[in-house]
Amino acid sequence: MTTTTKAASPGKKYVLAAAGGGGKSTLAMLMASTAIFRKVEIDIFDVEPANPTSRRYFKSMPPENALEDDRPEAVVPFLENRVFGSSRPAIVDLGANMEGHVLRWVNDRGAAVAEDIRFIVPISKRDGITAAARIALNCGAASILLVHNEAGGLDADAAIADPAFVKLASQIGQPARLPHLGMTMADVHRTSTPPHAMIAGRNRFEAQGALTMIRTVEATFFDHPEFRPW
């Protein structure tokens, strides 16, 4: 999926990483949809063969931007040739616990590559803390943003109160906060229609809800400009 009006930061890769069920694919979709709404030129990669959420939402995504081979040995060549083989900015939706593949590739290629990576880790349960800690420990040159995903409810509240989370946040920076997005988010999931497309639809109530959703995503990243492509 590519838009064509305005360029994001050259070469930056906004990599969504976490355990399964943490909200990373949803956040990747929201970020991509917000960038498209803002008319930002950016690529989208779906690196989640088992559950290709980005392909479901962005149906015009080029086939070569999605990893369909679920063998572990297919991940690094895809990253090398497709994701990092281009100087274009990109949003990268990783599969559950796939950050290890990226870290091994980065450690092999060096810090200069890592400087272009922006890891974004939504926290809706304690599993996300493990993913973020692994990235922080093994990829010091990359930037990491924790996102408190309030859709996780009590599990998310427990995760951000965990001493491990508090310690990690003190090391890498305070998290952003993504509020619960309510009924419109349910419509987005039900119809597989990203917010920017819903805004252009005929249902004015859905359009208004989608616009509010995009404004909320923008507010989530307001204090973290290096982690937003718009």
C-alpha positions as CSV (number, residue, x, y, z in Angstrom):
1,M,0.0,0.0,0.0
2,T,1.5,3.3,-1.0
3,T,0.2,6.9,-0.9
4,T,1.8,9.5,-3.1
5,T,1.5,13.1,-1.8
6,K,3.9,13.8,1.1
7,A,7.0,11.9,2.3
8,A,7.6,10.6,5.8
9,S,11.1,10.6,7.3
10,P,13.3,8.9,4.7
11,G,14.2,5.3,5.4
12,K,12.5,5.1,8.8
13,K,10.9,1.7,9.5
14,Y,8.1,1.8,12.1
15,V,8.1,-1.8,13.4
16,L,5.2,-3.1,15.4
17,A,6.3,-5.9,17.7
18,A,4.8,-7.8,20.6
19,A,3.3,-11.0,21.7
20,G,0.1,-12.2,20.1
21,G,-3.1,-10.5,21.1
22,G,-1.3,-7.3,22.3
23,G,-2.9,-5.0,19.7
24,K,0.1,-4.5,17.4
25,S,-1.7,-5.3,14.1
26,T,-4.6,-3.0,15.1
27,L,-2.1,-0.3,16.0
28,A,-0.2,-0.8,12.7
29,M,-3.5,-0.5,10.8
30,L,-4.4,2.7,12.7
31,M,-1.0,4.2,12.1
32,A,-1.1,3.4,8.4
33,S,-4.6,4.7,8.0
34,T,-3.7,7.9,9.8
35,A,-0.7,8.4,7.6
36,I,-2.8,7.8,4.5
37,F,-5.4,10.3,5.8
38,R,-2.6,12.8,6.1
39,K,-1.5,12.0,2.6
40,V,1.9,10.7,3.6
41,E,3.9,8.5,1.2
42,I,4.7,5.3,3.0
43,D,4.9,1.5,2.4
44,I,3.1,-1.1,4.5
45,F,4.5,-4.6,5.1
46,D,2.7,-7.6,6.6
47,V,5.1,-10.0,8.1
48,E,2.5,-12.2,9.8
49,P,1.8,-15.2,7.6
50,A,-0.5,-16.9,10.2
51,N,-2.8,-13.9,10.6
52,P,-2.3,-11.3,7.8
53,T,-4.3,-8.5,9.3
54,S,-2.7,-5.7,7.2
55,R,-3.5,-7.5,4.0
56,R,-7.2,-7.7,5.1
57,Y,-7.4,-4.0,5.7
58,F,-5.3,-2.7,2.8
59,K,-6.5,-4.8,-0.1
60,S,-4.4,-2.9,-2.7
61,M,-1.2,-3.8,-0.9
62,P,1.3,-5.2,-3.4
63,P,1.6,-9.0,-3.0
64,E,5.4,-8.7,-2.6
65,N,4.8,-6.6,0.6
66,A,3.4,-9.6,2.4
67,L,5.3,-12.6,3.7
68,E,3.3,-15.7,2.9
69,D,6.0,-18.3,3.8
70,D,5.6,-19.3,7.4
71,R,8.9,-21.0,7.7
72,P,11.3,-19.2,10.2
73,E,14.1,-19.2,7.7
74,A,12.0,-17.1,5.3
75,V,11.7,-14.1,7.6
76,V,15.2,-12.7,7.4
77,P,15.5,-12.8,3.6
78,F,12.1,-11.0,3.4
79,L,13.4,-8.3,5.8
80,E,16.7,-8.0,3.9
81,N,15.2,-7.9,0.4
82,R,11.8,-6.2,0.8
83,V,11.6,-4.2,4.1
84,F,15.1,-3.0,4.5
85,G,16.1,-3.2,0.8
86,S,14.3,0.1,0.2
87,S,15.1,3.6,1.4
88,R,11.4,4.3,1.6
89,P,9.7,4.8,5.0
90,A,7.5,1.9,6.0
91,I,5.1,0.5,8.7
92,V,6.0,-3.1,9.4
93,D,3.5,-5.4,11.1
94,L,5.5,-8.3,12.6
95,G,4.0,-11.6,13.6
96,A,3.8,-12.6,17.2
97,N,7.2,-12.8,18.8
98,M,9.0,-12.2,15.5
99,E,11.2,-9.4,16.9
100,G,14.0,-11.9,17.4
101,H,14.4,-12.3,13.7
102,V,14.7,-8.5,13.3
103,L,17.2,-8.3,16.2
104,R,19.4,-11.1,14.7
105,W,19.4,-9.3,11.4
106,V,20.2,-5.9,12.9
107,N,23.0,-7.3,15.0
108,D,24.5,-8.8,12.0
109,R,24.2,-5.6,9.9
110,G,25.3,-3.1,12.6
111,A,24.1,0.0,14.4
112,A,23.8,2.1,11.3
113,V,20.8,0.0,10.2
114,A,19.3,0.0,13.7
115,E,19.2,3.8,13.8
116,D,16.5,3.8,11.2
117,I,14.2,1.4,13.1
118,R,11.5,2.6,15.4
119,F,10.1,-0.3,17.5
120,I,6.6,0.3,18.7
121,V,5.4,-2.2,21.3
122,P,1.7,-2.0,22.5
123,I,1.2,-3.2,26.0
124,S,-2.2,-4.7,26.7
125,K,-0.9,-7.6,28.8
126,R,2.3,-8.6,30.5
127,D,3.6,-10.5,27.5
128,G,4.4,-7.2,25.7
129,I,6.8,-6.3,28.5
130,T,9.0,-9.3,27.6
131,A,9.1,-8.3,23.9
132,A,10.1,-4.7,24.7
133,A,12.7,-5.8,27.2
134,R,14.2,-8.2,24.6
135,I,14.4,-5.4,22.1
136,A,15.9,-3.0,24.6
137,L,18.5,-5.5,25.7
138,N,19.6,-6.6,22.2
139,C,19.2,-3.6,20.0
140,G,20.5,-0.5,21.8
141,A,20.8,1.6,18.7
142,A,17.1,1.3,17.9
143,S,14.4,3.5,19.4
144,I,11.6,1.9,21.3
145,L,8.2,3.3,22.2
146,L,5.9,1.5,24.6
147,V,2.2,2.1,24.1
148,H,-0.3,1.5,26.9
149,N,-3.2,0.0,24.9
150,E,-6.2,0.7,27.1
151,A,-8.3,-1.8,25.1
152,G,-6.6,-4.4,27.2
153,G,-8.7,-3.3,30.2
154,L,-7.7,-4.8,33.6
155,D,-4.9,-6.8,32.0
156,A,-3.4,-3.7,30.5
157,D,-3.7,-1.9,33.9
158,A,-2.0,-4.7,35.6
159,A,0.8,-4.8,33.0
160,I,1.7,-1.1,33.3
161,A,1.7,-1.5,37.1
162,D,4.1,-4.4,36.9
163,P,7.5,-3.5,38.4
164,A,9.2,-4.8,35.3
165,F,7.2,-2.4,33.2
166,V,8.0,0.5,35.5
167,K,11.7,-0.3,35.4
168,L,11.7,-0.6,31.6
169,A,9.8,2.6,31.1
170,S,12.3,4.4,33.3
171,Q,15.1,3.1,31.0
172,I,13.6,3.7,27.6
173,G,11.1,6.5,28.1
174,Q,7.5,6.9,29.3
175,P,4.8,5.2,27.2
176,A,2.3,6.7,24.9
177,R,-1.4,6.0,25.7
178,L,-3.9,4.7,23.2
179,P,-7.4,5.1,24.7
180,H,-10.2,2.5,24.2
181,L,-11.7,3.4,20.8
182,G,-15.2,2.1,21.4
183,M,-18.0,1.4,19.0
184,T,-16.2,2.7,15.9
185,M,-13.3,0.3,16.5
186,A,-15.9,-2.5,16.5
187,D,-17.2,-1.3,13.2
188,V,-13.7,-1.1,11.8
189,H,-13.0,-4.7,12.8
190,R,-16.3,-6.0,11.6
191,T,-16.1,-4.6,8.1
192,S,-12.2,-4.7,7.8
193,T,-12.5,-1.0,6.7
194,P,-9.6,1.3,8.0
195,P,-10.7,4.7,9.4
196,H,-9.4,6.7,6.4
197,A,-11.7,4.7,4.1
198,M,-14.6,4.9,6.5
199,I,-14.4,8.7,6.5
200,A,-14.9,8.6,2.7
201,G,-18.0,6.4,3.0
202,R,-21.7,7.3,2.9
203,N,-22.5,6.6,6.6
204,R,-21.9,10.0,8.2
205,F,-22.0,8.6,11.7
206,E,-19.3,6.1,10.9
207,A,-17.3,8.8,9.1
208,Q,-17.5,11.1,12.2
209,G,-16.4,8.2,14.5
210,A,-13.6,7.3,12.2
211,L,-12.4,11.0,12.1
212,T,-12.5,11.1,15.9
213,M,-10.5,7.8,15.9
214,I,-7.8,9.3,13.7
215,R,-7.6,12.4,15.9
216,T,-7.1,10.1,18.9
217,V,-4.3,8.2,17.2
218,E,-2.6,11.5,16.3
219,A,-2.9,12.6,20.0
220,T,-1.4,9.3,21.1
221,F,1.8,10.1,19.2
222,F,1.8,13.9,19.8
223,D,4.5,13.8,22.4
224,H,6.5,11.1,20.5
225,P,7.1,12.7,17.1
226,E,10.0,10.4,16.1
227,F,7.6,7.4,16.2
228,R,5.0,8.8,13.9
229,P,5.3,8.8,10.1
230,W,3.1,11.8,9.6
